[in-house]
């Protein structure tokens, strides 16, 4: 399809090669920031917020960066025929590990809304057809999970006036470390269906430190078995974790990508501020990887 649709989506979300938040996301982000206390916090509190002040600092410093990196890494897949076949089924399941305030889930949802709007304009998506989206948010921080639930609810409340193709079906929050929560994730998969997009956003470094690298990799390999046939797993990590990324790449047999995302900084500190962030990503189809592994073993 889908170069044309991709170009149209990029024109909306990444004009002139600069990623930026939509007005709907800006509105929800402004509201959440305004209701949280402002005080100086430590760097770890900003990266992994455990209290309202830490959450405010995260939303100001990291939300848009991680959100737009997610869109940058997923735009080819979201505008692909494989993904269109998933959403045509009328159901989409997102597993967001290390979800924070539902950053990746919001990034996917807003890009999906843009994608479907353009398909409707081209007559390739019925105006009466909807996609029900289930969100599984996993984080150890109660403030992250609570803020994520509110931001998703606000998104659908605000965006209803622009797009009615997506229904917020349900959100399930799991406040337990990955991969200690595998049994819960497996039960959810059997009750709701396979996961179509699984995101590990800036979480493999703390998980590797807390749980051990082998435990993390084994958990990731198990998650692959819970994914849909046309689904994807996306792992994002900052560029300062090069050694860990190389080790992960060898362990799961998937090459990593060093990517760049140029974006408008939000909330803005001046009217023209943009920045280019470098980061690492893995994006792969677990069904294809398991087929290759099975055939090689056979």
WOLINLIN-V899261 format. One record per residue. N is the residue number from 1. RES is the residue in one letter. PHI is phi in radians with two decimals (999 if undefined). PSI is psi in radians with two decimals (* if undefined). OMEGA is omega in degrees with one decimal (* if undefined). Layout:
BEGIN
n:N res:RES phi:PHI psi:PSI omega:OMEGA
n:N res:RES phi:PHI psi:PSI omega:OMEGA
END
This chain:
BEGIN
n:1 res:X phi:999 psi:-0.23 omega:-112.3
n:2 res:X phi:-2.04 psi:0.33 omega:174.6
n:3 res:X phi:-1.17 psi:-0.66 omega:-179.4
n:4 res:X phi:-1.11 psi:-0.87 omega:179.4
n:5 res:X phi:-1.09 psi:-0.73 omega:178.5
n:6 res:X phi:-1.01 psi:-0.80 omega:-179.3
n:7 res:X phi:-1.09 psi:-0.65 omega:178.8
n:8 res:X phi:-1.18 psi:-0.76 omega:178.4
n:9 res:X phi:-1.08 psi:-0.77 omega:179.0
n:10 res:X phi:-1.10 psi:-0.60 omega:178.4
n:11 res:X phi:-1.09 psi:-0.60 omega:179.2
n:12 res:X phi:-1.38 psi:-0.80 omega:-169.8
n:13 res:X phi:-1.69 psi:-0.41 omega:-175.7
n:14 res:X phi:-2.40 psi:1.01 omega:-178.0
n:15 res:X phi:-1.12 psi:2.37 omega:-179.9
n:16 res:X phi:1.00 psi:0.51 omega:176.5
n:17 res:X phi:1.34 psi:0.25 omega:-179.4
n:18 res:X phi:-2.08 psi:1.97 omega:179.0
n:19 res:X phi:-1.22 psi:2.48 omega:177.6
n:20 res:X phi:-2.61 psi:2.72 omega:179.3
n:21 res:X phi:-1.29 psi:2.54 omega:173.5
n:22 res:X phi:-1.31 psi:2.87 omega:-179.5
n:23 res:X phi:-1.07 psi:-0.60 omega:179.6
n:24 res:X phi:-1.10 psi:-0.80 omega:179.8
n:25 res:X phi:-1.17 psi:-0.73 omega:177.7
n:26 res:X phi:-1.01 psi:-0.74 omega:-178.4
n:27 res:X phi:-1.09 psi:-0.81 omega:178.8
n:28 res:X phi:-1.14 psi:-0.68 omega:-179.8
n:29 res:X phi:-1.17 psi:-0.77 omega:177.7
n:30 res:X phi:-1.01 psi:-0.75 omega:-177.6
n:31 res:X phi:-1.12 psi:-0.79 omega:-179.2
n:32 res:X phi:-1.12 psi:-0.72 omega:178.7
n:33 res:X phi:-1.09 psi:-0.72 omega:-175.8
n:34 res:X phi:-1.14 psi:-0.43 omega:-175.7
n:35 res:X phi:-1.67 psi:0.07 omega:-178.7
n:36 res:X phi:-1.91 psi:2.59 omega:-177.4
n:37 res:X phi:-1.27 psi:2.53 omega:179.3
n:38 res:X phi:-1.83 psi:2.05 omega:172.2
n:39 res:X phi:-2.73 psi:2.82 omega:-178.7
n:40 res:X phi:-1.21 psi:2.35 omega:179.6
n:41 res:X phi:-2.29 psi:2.81 omega:177.9
n:42 res:X phi:-1.26 psi:2.81 omega:-178.7
n:43 res:X phi:-1.03 psi:-0.76 omega:179.0
n:44 res:X phi:-1.10 psi:-0.62 omega:177.6
n:45 res:X phi:-1.16 psi:-0.53 omega:178.4
n:46 res:X phi:-1.30 psi:-0.76 omega:-178.6
n:47 res:X phi:-1.26 psi:-0.66 omega:-176.3
n:48 res:X phi:-2.25 psi:1.30 omega:-171.8
n:49 res:X phi:-1.14 psi:2.38 omega:178.0
n:50 res:X phi:-2.13 psi:-0.03 omega:-177.8
n:51 res:X phi:-2.57 psi:2.93 omega:-176.1
n:52 res:X phi:-1.00 psi:-0.71 omega:-179.9
n:53 res:X phi:-1.16 psi:-0.70 omega:176.4
n:54 res:X phi:-1.12 psi:-0.66 omega:177.6
n:55 res:X phi:-1.13 psi:-0.72 omega:177.9
n:56 res:X phi:-1.06 psi:-0.77 omega:180.0
n:57 res:X phi:-1.10 psi:-0.69 omega:177.9
n:58 res:X phi:-1.11 psi:-0.80 omega:-178.5
n:59 res:X phi:-1.07 psi:-0.66 omega:-179.6
n:60 res:X phi:-1.27 psi:-0.73 omega:-170.3
n:61 res:X phi:-1.63 psi:-0.68 omega:-168.5
n:62 res:X phi:-2.02 psi:-0.36 omega:-171.8
n:63 res:X phi:-0.98 psi:-1.00 omega:-174.5
n:64 res:X phi:-1.13 psi:-0.60 omega:179.6
n:65 res:X phi:-1.07 psi:-0.90 omega:-178.0
n:66 res:X phi:-1.22 psi:-0.66 omega:178.6
n:67 res:X phi:-1.03 psi:-0.88 omega:-175.9
n:68 res:X phi:-1.28 psi:-0.51 omega:172.7
n:69 res:X phi:-1.13 psi:-0.68 omega:176.4
n:70 res:X phi:-1.04 psi:-0.82 omega:179.2
n:71 res:X phi:-1.13 psi:-0.71 omega:178.9
n:72 res:X phi:-1.03 psi:-0.69 omega:-176.8
n:73 res:X phi:-1.41 psi:-0.38 omega:-174.1
n:74 res:X phi:-1.86 psi:-0.09 omega:-171.7
n:75 res:X phi:-1.07 psi:-0.65 omega:178.8
n:76 res:X phi:-1.12 psi:-0.74 omega:-179.4
n:77 res:X phi:-1.23 psi:-0.77 omega:-177.8
n:78 res:X phi:-1.08 psi:-0.50 omega:179.6
n:79 res:X phi:-1.75 psi:0.34 omega:-178.0
n:80 res:X phi:-1.64 psi:2.84 omega:177.0
n:81 res:X phi:-1.14 psi:-0.64 omega:179.4
n:82 res:X phi:-1.06 psi:-0.79 omega:-179.8
n:83 res:X phi:-1.19 psi:-0.66 omega:178.4
n:84 res:X phi:-1.05 psi:-0.66 omega:178.6
n:85 res:X phi:-1.14 psi:-0.60 omega:176.3
n:86 res:X phi:-1.15 psi:-0.88 omega:-174.9
n:87 res:X phi:-1.23 psi:-0.45 omega:176.0
n:88 res:X phi:-1.13 psi:-0.38 omega:176.2
n:89 res:X phi:-1.21 psi:-0.29 omega:178.8
n:90 res:X phi:1.57 psi:0.08 omega:-176.9
n:91 res:X phi:-2.46 psi:2.41 omega:176.9
n:92 res:X phi:-2.40 psi:2.26 omega:-179.9
n:93 res:X phi:-2.00 psi:2.17 omega:-179.9
n:94 res:X phi:-2.03 psi:2.23 omega:172.6
n:95 res:X phi:-1.93 psi:2.09 omega:-173.2
n:96 res:X phi:-2.04 psi:1.68 omega:-176.9
n:97 res:X phi:-1.59 psi:2.26 omega:-170.9
n:98 res:X phi:1.21 psi:0.78 omega:-167.2
n:99 res:X phi:-1.16 psi:-0.43 omega:-169.7
n:100 res:X phi:0.94 psi:-2.50 omega:178.4
n:101 res:X phi:-1.45 psi:0.89 omega:176.5
n:102 res:X phi:1.05 psi:0.64 omega:-173.8
n:103 res:X phi:-1.05 psi:-0.98 omega:-177.5
n:104 res:X phi:-1.15 psi:-0.66 omega:179.9
n:105 res:X phi:-1.07 psi:-0.73 omega:177.1
n:106 res:X phi:-1.16 psi:-0.69 omega:-179.9
n:107 res:X phi:-1.08 psi:-0.76 omega:179.2
n:108 res:X phi:-1.14 psi:-0.79 omega:-176.3
n:109 res:X phi:-1.09 psi:-0.76 omega:-177.9
n:110 res:X phi:-1.21 psi:-0.63 omega:176.5
n:111 res:X phi:-1.21 psi:-0.65 omega:175.4
n:112 res:X phi:-1.08 psi:-0.74 omega:178.8
n:113 res:X phi:-1.05 psi:-0.75 omega:178.2
n:114 res:X phi:-1.11 psi:-0.78 omega:-179.9
n:115 res:X phi:-1.03 psi:-0.86 omega:-177.6
n:116 res:X phi:-1.20 psi:-0.61 omega:178.3
n:117 res:X phi:-1.05 psi:-0.73 omega:179.6
n:118 res:X phi:-1.27 psi:-0.59 omega:175.1
n:119 res:X phi:-1.11 psi:-0.67 omega:176.9
n:120 res:X phi:-1.11 psi:-0.73 omega:179.0
n:121 res:X phi:-1.07 psi:-0.55 omega:-180.0
n:122 res:X phi:-1.54 psi:0.00 omega:-179.2
n:123 res:X phi:1.33 psi:0.30 omega:-178.5
n:124 res:X phi:-1.76 psi:0.06 omega:179.0
n:125 res:X phi:-2.53 psi:2.13 omega:-178.5
n:126 res:X phi:-1.11 psi:2.43 omega:179.8
n:127 res:X phi:-1.16 psi:-0.33 omega:179.4
n:128 res:X phi:-1.64 psi:-0.12 omega:-176.2
n:129 res:X phi:-1.48 psi:2.44 omega:-179.9
n:130 res:X phi:-2.23 psi:2.80 omega:173.5
n:131 res:X phi:-2.08 psi:2.16 omega:175.3
n:132 res:X phi:-1.56 psi:2.19 omega:-176.5
n:133 res:X phi:-1.94 psi:2.24 omega:173.0
n:134 res:X phi:-1.82 psi:2.35 omega:179.7
n:135 res:X phi:-2.02 psi:2.23 omega:171.5
n:136 res:X phi:-1.97 psi:1.85 omega:-178.7
n:137 res:X phi:-1.70 psi:2.23 omega:-179.5
n:138 res:X phi:-2.18 psi:2.07 omega:176.4
n:139 res:X phi:-2.75 psi:2.74 omega:178.6
n:140 res:X phi:-1.58 psi:-0.12 omega:-176.3
n:141 res:X phi:-1.74 psi:2.17 omega:178.5
n:142 res:X phi:-1.14 psi:-0.65 omega:-179.9
n:143 res:X phi:-1.16 psi:-0.59 omega:177.2
n:144 res:X phi:-1.16 psi:-0.84 omega:-177.6
n:145 res:X phi:-1.14 psi:-0.74 omega:179.3
n:146 res:X phi:-1.12 psi:-0.76 omega:179.1
n:147 res:X phi:-1.16 psi:-0.69 omega:178.3
n:148 res:X phi:-1.07 psi:-0.76 omega:177.7
n:149 res:X phi:-1.07 psi:-0.75 omega:-179.8
n:150 res:X phi:-1.16 psi:-0.71 omega:-178.2
n:151 res:X phi:-1.18 psi:-0.65 omega:175.5
n:152 res:X phi:-1.13 psi:-0.78 omega:179.0
n:153 res:X phi:-1.07 psi:-0.74 omega:178.7
n:154 res:X phi:-1.11 psi:-0.69 omega:-179.7
n:155 res:X phi:-1.00 psi:-0.85 omega:-177.2
n:156 res:X phi:-1.25 psi:-0.54 omega:176.3
n:157 res:X phi:-1.17 psi:-0.79 omega:-178.0
n:158 res:X phi:-1.27 psi:-0.70 omega:-170.7
n:159 res:X phi:-1.44 psi:-0.14 omega:-177.7
n:160 res:X phi:-1.02 psi:-0.54 omega:-178.0
n:161 res:X phi:-1.28 psi:-0.31 omega:-177.1
n:162 res:X phi:-1.82 psi:-0.56 omega:-171.1
n:163 res:X phi:-2.63 psi:2.19 omega:179.4
n:164 res:X phi:-2.02 psi:0.36 omega:-177.3
n:165 res:X phi:-1.49 psi:-0.24 omega:-176.2
n:166 res:X phi:-2.08 psi:2.32 omega:177.3
n:167 res:X phi:-1.97 psi:2.23 omega:173.7
n:168 res:X phi:-1.32 psi:1.69 omega:-172.0
n:169 res:X phi:-1.31 psi:-0.94 omega:176.9
n:170 res:X phi:-2.88 psi:2.72 omega:173.5
n:171 res:X phi:-2.18 psi:2.24 omega:177.2
n:172 res:X phi:-2.03 psi:2.20 omega:-179.5
n:173 res:X phi:-1.88 psi:2.37 omega:178.7
n:174 res:X phi:-2.18 psi:1.94 omega:-179.2
n:175 res:X phi:-1.72 psi:1.23 omega:-179.3
n:176 res:X phi:-2.70 psi:2.47 omega:-177.9
n:177 res:X phi:-1.00 psi:2.44 omega:163.5
n:178 res:X phi:-1.42 psi:2.40 omega:4.7
n:179 res:X phi:-1.74 psi:0.34 omega:176.4
n:180 res:X phi:-1.10 psi:-0.29 omega:-177.7
n:181 res:X phi:-1.68 psi:0.24 omega:-175.5
n:182 res:X phi:-0.97 psi:-0.74 omega:-178.9
n:183 res:X phi:-1.08 psi:-0.68 omega:176.5
n:184 res:X phi:-1.14 psi:-0.76 omega:179.5
n:185 res:X phi:-1.12 psi:-0.62 omega:178.5
n:186 res:X phi:-1.19 psi:-0.73 omega:179.1
n:187 res:X phi:-1.12 psi:-0.71 omega:178.2
n:188 res:X phi:-1.09 psi:-0.74 omega:178.9
n:189 res:X phi:-1.04 psi:-0.72 omega:-179.5
n:190 res:X phi:-1.24 psi:-0.52 omega:-179.5
n:191 res:X phi:-1.45 psi:-0.67 omega:-174.3
n:192 res:X phi:-1.80 psi:-0.46 omega:-174.4
n:193 res:X phi:2.10 psi:3.01 omega:-177.0
n:194 res:X phi:-1.16 psi:2.70 omega:178.1
n:195 res:X phi:-1.41 psi:2.30 omega:-179.0
n:196 res:X phi:-1.61 psi:-0.65 omega:175.0
n:197 res:X phi:-2.33 psi:2.21 omega:176.5
n:198 res:X phi:-2.06 psi:2.20 omega:-178.0
n:199 res:X phi:-2.03 psi:2.26 omega:167.7
n:200 res:X phi:-1.99 psi:1.65 omega:-172.4
n:201 res:X phi:-1.79 psi:1.92 omega:176.3
n:202 res:X phi:0.96 psi:0.67 omega:-176.3
n:203 res:X phi:-2.16 psi:-0.26 omega:-175.5
n:204 res:X phi:-1.23 psi:-0.47 omega:178.1
n:205 res:X phi:-1.19 psi:-0.93 omega:177.7
n:206 res:X phi:-1.13 psi:-0.59 omega:178.3
n:207 res:X phi:-1.17 psi:-0.69 omega:178.0
n:208 res:X phi:-1.10 psi:-0.69 omega:178.7
n:209 res:X phi:-1.21 psi:-0.71 omega:-174.1
n:210 res:X phi:-1.42 psi:-0.71 omega:-171.9
n:211 res:X phi:-1.85 psi:-0.27 omega:-175.7
n:212 res:X phi:1.68 psi:2.50 omega:-173.5
n:213 res:X phi:-1.10 psi:-0.79 omega:-177.5
n:214 res:X phi:-1.10 psi:-0.70 omega:178.4
n:215 res:X phi:-1.10 psi:-0.74 omega:177.8
n:216 res:X phi:-1.07 psi:-0.84 omega:-177.8
n:217 res:X phi:-1.11 psi:-0.75 omega:179.2
n:218 res:X phi:-1.09 psi:-0.67 omega:176.8
n:219 res:X phi:-1.13 psi:-0.73 omega:178.7
n:220 res:X phi:-1.11 psi:-0.75 omega:179.7
n:221 res:X phi:-1.12 psi:-0.58 omega:177.3
n:222 res:X phi:-1.22 psi:-0.69 omega:179.1
n:223 res:X phi:-1.02 psi:-0.59 omega:179.4
n:224 res:X phi:-0.97 psi:-0.59 omega:-178.3
n:225 res:X phi:-1.28 psi:-0.24 omega:-178.5
n:226 res:X phi:-1.73 psi:0.07 omega:-175.3
n:227 res:X phi:-1.65 psi:2.70 omega:179.0
n:228 res:X phi:-1.28 psi:2.87 omega:-173.8
n:229 res:X phi:-1.09 psi:-0.59 omega:-178.8
n:230 res:X phi:-1.84 psi:0.21 omega:-176.1
n:231 res:X phi:-1.37 psi:3.06 omega:-179.2
n:232 res:X phi:-2.40 psi:2.64 omega:168.4
n:233 res:X phi:-1.98 psi:2.30 omega:177.0
n:234 res:X phi:-2.13 psi:2.23 omega:175.3
n:235 res:X phi:-2.03 psi:2.22 omega:177.1
n:236 res:X phi:-2.09 psi:2.45 omega:177.4
n:237 res:X phi:-2.71 psi:2.59 omega:-175.7
n:238 res:X phi:-1.25 psi:2.87 omega:-172.0
n:239 res:X phi:-1.27 psi:-0.13 omega:179.9
n:240 res:X phi:-1.48 psi:0.00 omega:-178.4
n:241 res:X phi:-1.94 psi:0.71 omega:-174.1
n:242 res:X phi:-1.05 psi:-0.73 omega:-178.3
n:243 res:X phi:-1.13 psi:-0.74 omega:178.0
n:244 res:X phi:-1.12 psi:-0.70 omega:179.7
n:245 res:X phi:-1.10 psi:-0.76 omega:178.1
n:246 res:X phi:-1.09 psi:-0.71 omega:179.3
n:247 res:X phi:-1.14 psi:-0.73 omega:178.1
n:248 res:X phi:-1.12 psi:-0.71 omega:179.9
n:249 res:X phi:-1.06 psi:-0.76 omega:178.3
n:250 res:X phi:-1.16 psi:-0.69 omega:-174.2
n:251 res:X phi:-1.19 psi:-0.68 omega:-177.2
n:252 res:X phi:-1.75 psi:-0.08 omega:176.7
n:253 res:X phi:1.23 psi:0.53 omega:-179.5
n:254 res:X phi:-2.17 psi:2.22 omega:177.7
n:255 res:X phi:-1.21 psi:2.52 omega:176.5
n:256 res:X phi:-1.64 psi:2.84 omega:177.0
n:257 res:X phi:-2.04 psi:2.34 omega:168.8
n:258 res:X phi:-1.65 psi:2.03 omega:-172.4
n:259 res:X phi:-2.04 psi:2.85 omega:174.3
n:260 res:X phi:-2.25 psi:2.46 omega:177.7
n:261 res:X phi:-2.28 psi:2.00 omega:176.1
n:262 res:X phi:-1.67 psi:2.26 omega:-171.2
n:263 res:X phi:-2.58 psi:2.74 omega:167.4
n:264 res:X phi:-1.29 psi:2.28 omega:176.5
n:265 res:X phi:-1.34 psi:2.33 omega:178.8
n:266 res:X phi:-2.47 psi:2.36 omega:-2.9
n:267 res:X phi:-1.09 psi:2.46 omega:-174.9
n:268 res:X phi:-1.22 psi:2.53 omega:172.0
n:269 res:X phi:-1.79 psi:-0.38 omega:166.3
n:270 res:X phi:-2.62 psi:3.01 omega:-167.5
n:271 res:X phi:-1.22 psi:-0.40 omega:-173.0
n:272 res:X phi:-2.11 psi:0.35 omega:-171.4
n:273 res:X phi:-1.33 psi:2.13 omega:171.6
n:274 res:X phi:-2.26 psi:2.81 omega:179.7
n:275 res:X phi:-2.65 psi:2.57 omega:176.2
n:276 res:X phi:-1.89 psi:2.10 omega:-179.4
n:277 res:X phi:-1.83 psi:2.38 omega:173.1
n:278 res:X phi:-1.76 psi:2.47 omega:-179.9
n:279 res:X phi:-2.75 psi:2.95 omega:177.6
n:280 res:X phi:-1.86 psi:2.58 omega:175.7
n:281 res:X phi:-2.51 psi:2.63 omega:164.9
n:282 res:X phi:-2.12 psi:2.22 omega:172.2
n:283 res:X phi:-2.30 psi:2.07 omega:-176.5
n:284 res:X phi:-2.64 psi:2.81 omega:178.1
n:285 res:X phi:-1.65 psi:1.90 omega:-177.3
n:286 res:X phi:-1.07 psi:-0.56 omega:179.8
n:287 res:X phi:-1.10 psi:-0.72 omega:178.4
n:288 res:X phi:-1.16 psi:-0.71 omega:-179.0
n:289 res:X phi:-1.14 psi:-0.71 omega:-179.6
n:290 res:X phi:-1.19 psi:-0.58 omega:176.8
n:291 res:X phi:-1.14 psi:-0.75 omega:178.1
n:292 res:X phi:-1.10 psi:-0.79 omega:-179.9
n:293 res:X phi:-1.08 psi:-0.75 omega:-179.9
n:294 res:X phi:-1.09 psi:-0.79 omega:-178.2
n:295 res:X phi:-1.14 psi:-0.67 omega:-179.3
n:296 res:X phi:-1.18 psi:-0.64 omega:177.9
n:297 res:X phi:-1.20 psi:-0.72 omega:179.8
n:298 res:X phi:-1.11 psi:* omega:*
END
